[in-house]
Amino acid sequence: MTHRQSVTLYTFLASCEGTEETIMIAVKRALSTAANYIQPLEDNRWSDLVQKHPRSSVFHTVQWLEALSRTYGYRPLVVTTSPSGSELRNGLVFCEVNSWLTGRRLVSLPFSDHCDPLVEDESETNVLLSALEDRLRNEKLRYVELRPMGGAAPAVDRCPSTYQYHLHQVDLTPELETLFHNCHKSSTQRKIRRAEREGLAYEEGRSKTQLDIFYRLLLSTRRRHQVPPQPRKWFENLIQCFGDSLKIRIAFKGAQPIAAILTLEHKDTLSYKYGCSVARFHMLGGMHLLLWRSIEEAKQKGLRSLDLGRSDCENSGLVTFKDRWGGARSTLRYFRFTAAGKGHFLPAGDWKERAAKSLFFRLPDRLLTSVGEMMYKHIG
């Protein structure tokens, strides 16, 4: 909030009369007028803020927002307290998800592990949330969802619904030898050495052939997990938007591709976003080799952090796998708030979800891919 806006708000409060409740309603309305909206794909100030803000991530970038827009038709917006034409000092980015199946809502951000408000203090966050609450009511949206990685969280009465995940990050500032030593000895270290003894080949790039291999492995892995794959167009758009900052990394046993991961680079952080593998080759350590090669390359570039992404708390296998890379595990909480103030998450293990997973497991590849192309834009 600018000095001028602060003075205006103070004058407004001094003139208020009525009960505490009516004054608070008036305050919220006054706060919301201090915020305005910009389009981050058209306003270069957003890229400047993302580049300099210490809590920005790859999910704030115009490349990520452009890929979301191209693939799913989402419209990215940023709410900020900075006046038009001035330096952009803060912003909360979100996408408008407009679905006939799952409703209209604001998400910050779809398919993103985390997305912090880029603000200087809690007061700015409150102004931005007040503006979003007005939009929620005025446009009769289903909900607004925030996915902060840290910092101030919305008040519980504002966001009665939450999801919780684990986030793993590895500090890459120690020497490479120390990073290897920090890995779990009987699991991660052993698997990396096993991959080297097996003579697994390593390949990286973003060519059509490499995307073909990655997507075949992804389809197989998603089927094993009983969920549809993301649309191939999503990965094509990521490659076009990120260019050299994106890499597909593939491990081979002979001519057989056995594992692949997709990584994204932003400032001093390498993010492991997608991974897939052939189950019968897991013992050869293909995934371990790919992550270790990623760490080696990140060290050569002087990167300072490896973001291993979010994991469902119930997915003990994935959580353990990430724990064993010697990083730090923290808690991610996603917050949803609605005009009615009521939560609306389905309980874990809902029978419809189990039935759908059983169906996905049995679908032919072409149909399973088609289901993913149809449904992901509604998930957001």
C-alpha positions as CSV (number, residue, x, y, z in Angstrom):
1,M,0.0,0.0,0.0
2,T,1.4,3.4,-0.9
3,H,1.8,6.3,1.5
4,R,-1.1,8.1,-0.2
5,Q,-3.4,5.0,0.1
6,S,-2.4,4.7,3.8
7,V,-3.4,8.3,4.4
8,T,-6.7,7.9,2.5
9,L,-7.5,4.7,4.5
10,Y,-6.7,6.5,7.8
11,T,-9.0,9.4,6.9
12,F,-11.7,6.9,5.9
13,L,-11.5,5.1,9.3
14,A,-11.6,8.3,11.2
15,S,-15.0,9.1,9.5
16,C,-16.5,5.6,10.2
17,E,-19.4,5.3,12.6
18,G,-21.4,2.2,13.7
19,T,-20.8,-1.1,15.2
20,E,-17.5,-2.9,15.1
21,E,-18.9,-5.3,12.5
22,T,-20.1,-2.6,10.2
23,I,-16.8,-0.8,10.5
24,M,-14.9,-4.0,9.6
25,I,-17.0,-4.5,6.5
26,A,-16.3,-0.9,5.5
27,V,-12.6,-1.4,6.1
28,K,-12.5,-4.5,3.9
29,R,-14.2,-2.6,1.1
30,A,-11.8,0.3,1.5
31,L,-8.9,-2.1,1.4
32,S,-10.1,-3.8,-1.7
33,T,-10.2,-0.4,-3.6
34,A,-6.4,-0.1,-2.9
35,A,-5.8,-3.1,-5.2
36,N,-5.9,-3.4,-9.0
37,Y,-5.3,-6.1,-11.6
38,I,-2.8,-6.5,-14.3
39,Q,-2.2,-9.1,-17.0
40,P,1.2,-10.7,-16.4
41,L,1.6,-12.0,-19.9
42,E,1.3,-8.4,-21.3
43,D,2.8,-6.3,-18.5
44,N,6.6,-6.5,-18.4
45,R,6.6,-5.3,-14.8
46,W,5.6,-8.8,-13.7
47,S,8.7,-10.4,-15.1
48,D,10.8,-7.7,-13.4
49,L,9.2,-8.4,-10.0
50,V,9.6,-12.2,-10.4
51,Q,13.3,-11.8,-11.3
52,K,14.1,-9.7,-8.3
53,H,11.7,-11.0,-5.6
54,P,13.5,-13.4,-3.2
55,R,10.4,-15.7,-2.9
56,S,9.6,-16.1,-6.6
57,S,9.7,-19.6,-8.1
58,V,9.5,-21.1,-11.5
59,F,5.7,-21.2,-11.1
60,H,5.6,-17.4,-11.1
61,T,7.3,-17.0,-14.4
62,V,5.7,-15.9,-17.6
63,Q,6.9,-19.1,-19.2
64,W,4.8,-21.2,-16.8
65,L,1.8,-18.9,-17.1
66,E,2.0,-18.9,-20.9
67,A,2.1,-22.7,-20.9
68,L,-1.0,-22.8,-18.7
69,S,-2.8,-20.4,-20.9
70,R,-1.9,-22.2,-24.2
71,T,-2.7,-25.6,-22.9
72,Y,-5.8,-25.2,-20.7
73,G,-7.1,-21.8,-21.7
74,Y,-6.7,-20.3,-18.2
75,R,-6.4,-16.5,-18.0
76,P,-3.6,-15.4,-15.6
77,L,-4.1,-12.2,-13.6
78,V,-2.1,-10.5,-10.9
79,V,-3.7,-8.5,-8.1
80,T,-1.4,-5.8,-6.7
81,T,-1.5,-2.6,-4.6
82,S,0.9,-0.8,-7.1
83,P,-0.9,1.9,-9.1
84,S,-0.9,1.6,-12.9
85,G,2.2,3.0,-14.5
86,S,4.3,2.8,-11.3
87,E,7.0,0.2,-10.3
88,L,5.4,-3.1,-9.5
89,R,6.2,-3.6,-5.8
90,N,4.0,-6.7,-5.0
91,G,1.6,-9.1,-6.6
92,L,-0.4,-12.3,-6.1
93,V,-0.8,-14.2,-9.3
94,F,-3.6,-16.6,-10.1
95,C,-5.5,-18.1,-13.0
96,E,-9.2,-18.0,-13.7
97,V,-10.4,-21.5,-14.1
98,N,-13.7,-21.5,-15.9
99,S,-15.2,-25.0,-16.0
100,W,-18.8,-26.2,-16.6
101,L,-17.8,-29.4,-14.8
102,T,-16.0,-28.2,-11.7
103,G,-17.1,-24.6,-11.5
104,R,-15.5,-21.1,-11.8
105,R,-12.7,-20.3,-9.3
106,L,-9.4,-18.5,-8.9
107,V,-6.3,-20.7,-8.3
108,S,-2.8,-19.6,-7.4
109,L,-1.7,-21.5,-9.4
110,P,-3.1,-24.6,-11.2
111,F,-0.7,-27.6,-11.5
112,S,1.9,-25.7,-9.4
113,D,3.5,-27.2,-6.3
114,H,3.6,-23.8,-4.6
115,C,3.1,-20.2,-5.3
116,D,3.9,-17.5,-2.7
117,P,2.3,-14.1,-2.8
118,L,5.2,-11.8,-3.8
119,V,4.7,-9.2,-1.1
120,E,6.8,-7.2,1.4
121,D,4.7,-7.8,4.5
122,E,1.4,-9.2,5.9
123,S,-0.5,-6.0,5.4
124,E,-0.1,-6.2,1.7
125,T,-1.3,-9.8,1.7
126,N,-4.4,-8.7,3.6
127,V,-5.2,-6.0,1.0
128,L,-4.8,-8.5,-1.9
129,L,-7.0,-11.1,-0.1
130,S,-9.7,-8.5,0.5
131,A,-9.7,-7.7,-3.2
132,L,-10.0,-11.4,-4.1
133,E,-12.8,-11.9,-1.6
134,D,-14.8,-9.1,-3.3
135,R,-14.2,-10.7,-6.6
136,L,-15.3,-14.1,-5.1
137,R,-18.6,-12.6,-4.0
138,N,-19.3,-10.3,-7.0
139,E,-18.6,-12.9,-9.6
140,K,-20.2,-15.7,-7.6
141,L,-17.1,-17.9,-7.8
142,R,-16.9,-21.3,-6.2
143,Y,-13.7,-20.6,-4.3
144,V,-10.3,-19.0,-4.2
145,E,-7.3,-21.3,-3.6
146,L,-3.8,-20.2,-2.4
147,R,-0.7,-22.4,-2.4
148,P,1.9,-20.5,-0.4
149,M,5.2,-22.1,0.4
150,G,5.9,-20.0,3.4
151,G,5.3,-16.7,5.1
152,A,1.9,-15.4,6.4
153,A,-1.0,-17.8,5.8
154,P,-4.7,-16.6,5.6
155,A,-6.7,-16.6,8.8
156,V,-8.4,-19.9,9.6
157,D,-11.9,-18.3,9.5
158,R,-11.1,-17.0,6.0
159,C,-10.0,-20.4,4.7
160,P,-11.8,-23.3,6.5
161,S,-10.6,-25.8,3.9
162,T,-7.0,-26.9,3.6
163,Y,-5.0,-29.6,1.9
164,Q,-1.6,-30.6,3.3
165,Y,1.5,-31.9,1.4
166,H,5.2,-32.5,2.0
167,L,7.8,-30.4,0.2
168,H,11.4,-31.5,-0.2
169,Q,14.3,-29.2,-1.0
170,V,18.0,-30.0,-1.1
171,D,20.6,-27.3,-0.3
172,L,23.2,-27.5,-3.0
173,T,25.8,-25.2,-1.5
174,P,27.9,-27.9,0.1
175,E,30.6,-29.6,-1.9
176,L,29.5,-32.4,-4.3
177,E,31.2,-35.0,-2.1
178,T,29.3,-33.8,0.9
179,L,26.0,-33.9,-1.0
180,F,26.6,-37.5,-1.9
181,H,27.6,-38.4,1.7
182,N,24.3,-36.8,2.9
183,C,22.3,-39.2,0.8
184,H,21.0,-42.4,2.4
185,K,23.9,-44.9,2.3
186,S,22.1,-48.2,1.8
187,S,19.5,-46.9,-0.6
188,T,20.4,-43.7,-2.6
189,Q,24.2,-44.0,-2.6
190,R,23.9,-47.7,-3.4
191,K,21.4,-47.2,-6.3
192,I,23.6,-44.5,-7.9
193,R,26.6,-46.8,-7.8
194,R,24.4,-49.7,-9.1
195,A,23.4,-47.5,-12.1
196,E,27.0,-46.8,-12.8
197,R,28.0,-50.5,-12.6
198,E,25.1,-51.5,-14.9
199,G,26.4,-49.0,-17.4
200,L,23.2,-47.1,-17.7
201,A,23.4,-44.5,-20.4
202,Y,22.3,-40.9,-19.8
203,E,20.8,-38.5,-22.3
204,E,19.3,-35.1,-22.0
205,G,17.6,-32.6,-24.3
206,R,14.1,-31.5,-25.4
207,S,13.8,-32.9,-28.9
208,K,10.7,-34.5,-30.3
209,T,12.3,-37.9,-30.0
210,Q,13.1,-37.3,-26.3
211,L,9.6,-36.0,-25.7
212,D,8.2,-39.2,-27.3
213,I,10.3,-41.4,-25.0
214,F,9.3,-39.3,-22.0
215,Y,5.6,-39.4,-22.8
216,R,5.6,-43.2,-23.4
217,L,7.2,-43.7,-19.9
218,L,4.8,-41.2,-18.4
219,L,1.8,-43.0,-19.8
220,S,3.0,-46.3,-18.4
221,T,3.7,-44.8,-15.0
222,R,0.4,-42.9,-14.7
223,R,-1.5,-46.1,-15.7
224,R,0.4,-47.9,-12.9
225,H,-0.8,-45.2,-10.5
226,Q,-4.3,-45.5,-11.9
227,V,-4.6,-41.9,-13.1
228,P,-4.6,-40.4,-16.7
229,P,-1.5,-38.7,-18.1
230,Q,-1.3,-35.0,-18.6
231,P,-2.0,-33.9,-22.2
232,R,1.1,-34.2,-24.4
233,K,0.3,-30.6,-25.5
234,W,1.2,-29.5,-22.0
235,F,4.7,-30.8,-22.3
236,E,5.1,-29.4,-25.8
237,N,4.1,-26.0,-24.6
238,L,6.4,-26.2,-21.6
239,I,9.3,-27.0,-24.0
240,Q,8.4,-24.1,-26.3
241,C,8.0,-21.6,-23.5
242,F,11.0,-22.5,-21.3
243,G,13.5,-23.4,-24.0
244,D,17.0,-24.0,-22.5
245,S,15.6,-23.8,-19.0
246,L,13.8,-27.1,-19.4
247,K,15.5,-30.5,-19.8
248,I,14.2,-34.0,-20.3
249,R,16.7,-36.5,-18.8
250,I,16.5,-40.1,-19.8
251,A,18.3,-43.2,-18.5
252,F,18.8,-46.2,-20.8
253,K,19.7,-49.9,-20.3
254,G,21.1,-50.6,-23.7
255,A,18.5,-49.3,-26.1
256,Q,15.7,-49.6,-23.6
257,P,14.6,-46.3,-21.9
258,I,13.9,-47.2,-18.3
259,A,13.4,-43.8,-16.6
260,A,12.9,-40.1,-17.4
261,I,12.5,-36.9,-15.5
262,L,11.7,-33.3,-16.5
263,T,13.4,-30.4,-14.8
264,L,13.0,-26.7,-14.9
265,E,15.5,-24.0,-14.0
266,H,14.7,-20.6,-12.5
267,K,17.3,-18.3,-11.0
268,D,19.4,-20.4,-8.5
269,T,16.9,-23.3,-8.3
270,L,16.5,-26.5,-10.2
271,S,13.0,-28.0,-9.9
272,Y,12.3,-31.7,-10.5
273,K,8.7,-31.5,-11.8
274,Y,7.9,-34.8,-13.5
275,G,9.3,-38.3,-13.3
276,C,8.4,-41.7,-14.8
277,S,10.0,-45.1,-15.1
278,V,9.6,-48.8,-16.0
279,A,8.7,-50.7,-12.9
280,R,10.7,-53.9,-13.7
281,F,13.9,-51.9,-14.0
282,H,13.6,-50.0,-10.7
283,M,16.4,-52.0,-9.1
284,L,18.9,-50.7,-11.6
285,G,18.7,-47.2,-10.2
286,G,17.7,-45.2,-13.3
287,M,15.8,-42.5,-11.3
288,H,18.6,-42.2,-8.9
289,L,21.1,-41.7,-11.7
290,L,19.0,-39.0,-13.3
291,L,18.6,-37.0,-10.1
292,W,22.3,-37.3,-9.3
293,R,23.3,-36.1,-12.8
294,S,20.9,-33.2,-12.3
295,I,22.6,-32.4,-9.0
296,E,26.1,-32.6,-10.6
297,E,25.0,-30.2,-13.4
298,A,23.3,-27.8,-11.0
299,K,26.6,-27.6,-9.0
300,Q,28.5,-26.9,-12.1
301,K,26.2,-24.0,-12.9
302,G,26.4,-22.6,-9.4
303,L,22.7,-23.3,-8.5
304,R,21.9,-23.3,-4.8
305,S,18.8,-25.4,-4.4
306,L,17.1,-28.5,-5.8
307,D,13.3,-28.4,-5.4
308,L,12.0,-32.0,-5.4
309,G,8.4,-30.8,-5.4
310,R,5.4,-31.8,-3.4
311,S,4.3,-35.2,-2.3
312,D,1.0,-36.5,-0.9
313,C,1.4,-37.2,2.8
314,E,-0.1,-40.6,2.3
315,N,2.3,-41.5,-0.4
316,S,4.9,-43.0,2.0
317,G,7.0,-44.5,-0.8
318,L,7.5,-41.2,-2.6
319,V,8.1,-39.3,0.6
320,T,10.8,-41.8,1.7
321,F,12.4,-41.7,-1.7
322,K,12.8,-37.9,-1.4
323,D,13.8,-38.0,2.3
324,R,16.8,-40.1,1.3
325,W,18.4,-37.3,-0.8
326,G,19.5,-35.5,2.3
327,G,17.3,-32.4,1.9
328,A,14.8,-30.7,4.2
329,R,11.2,-31.7,4.4
330,S,8.6,-29.0,5.1
331,T,4.8,-28.8,5.1
332,L,2.8,-27.3,2.3
333,R,-0.7,-26.1,3.1
334,Y,-3.1,-25.1,0.4
335,F,-5.9,-22.8,1.5
336,R,-9.4,-22.4,0.0
337,F,-11.9,-19.8,1.0
338,T,-15.5,-19.4,-0.2
339,A,-18.2,-16.8,0.1
340,A,-20.2,-19.1,2.3
341,G,-17.1,-19.9,4.4
342,K,-17.7,-23.6,4.1
343,G,-15.1,-26.3,3.1
344,H,-15.9,-28.6,0.3
345,F,-13.1,-31.2,-0.1
346,L,-14.0,-34.8,-0.7
347,P,-12.8,-37.2,2.0
348,A,-9.9,-39.4,1.2
349,G,-10.8,-42.7,-0.3
350,D,-14.1,-41.5,-1.7
351,W,-15.8,-44.5,-3.5
352,K,-16.2,-42.5,-6.8
353,E,-12.5,-41.8,-6.8
354,R,-11.7,-45.5,-6.3
355,A,-14.1,-46.6,-9.0
356,A,-12.6,-44.0,-11.4
357,K,-9.1,-45.3,-10.7
358,S,-10.1,-48.8,-11.4
359,L,-11.6,-47.8,-14.7
360,F,-8.5,-45.8,-15.7
361,F,-6.3,-48.8,-15.1
362,R,-8.2,-50.8,-17.7
363,L,-8.5,-48.3,-20.5
364,P,-6.4,-48.7,-23.7
365,D,-3.6,-46.2,-24.1
366,R,-5.5,-44.0,-26.7
367,L,-8.6,-43.7,-24.5
368,L,-6.5,-43.1,-21.3
369,T,-4.7,-40.3,-23.1
370,S,-8.0,-38.8,-24.4
371,V,-9.4,-38.8,-20.8
372,G,-6.4,-36.8,-19.7
373,E,-6.8,-34.3,-22.5
374,M,-10.4,-33.8,-21.5
375,M,-10.2,-33.8,-17.7
376,Y,-7.1,-31.8,-16.8
377,K,-8.4,-28.5,-17.8
378,H,-11.3,-29.0,-15.4
379,I,-9.0,-30.0,-12.5
380,G,-6.9,-26.8,-12.3
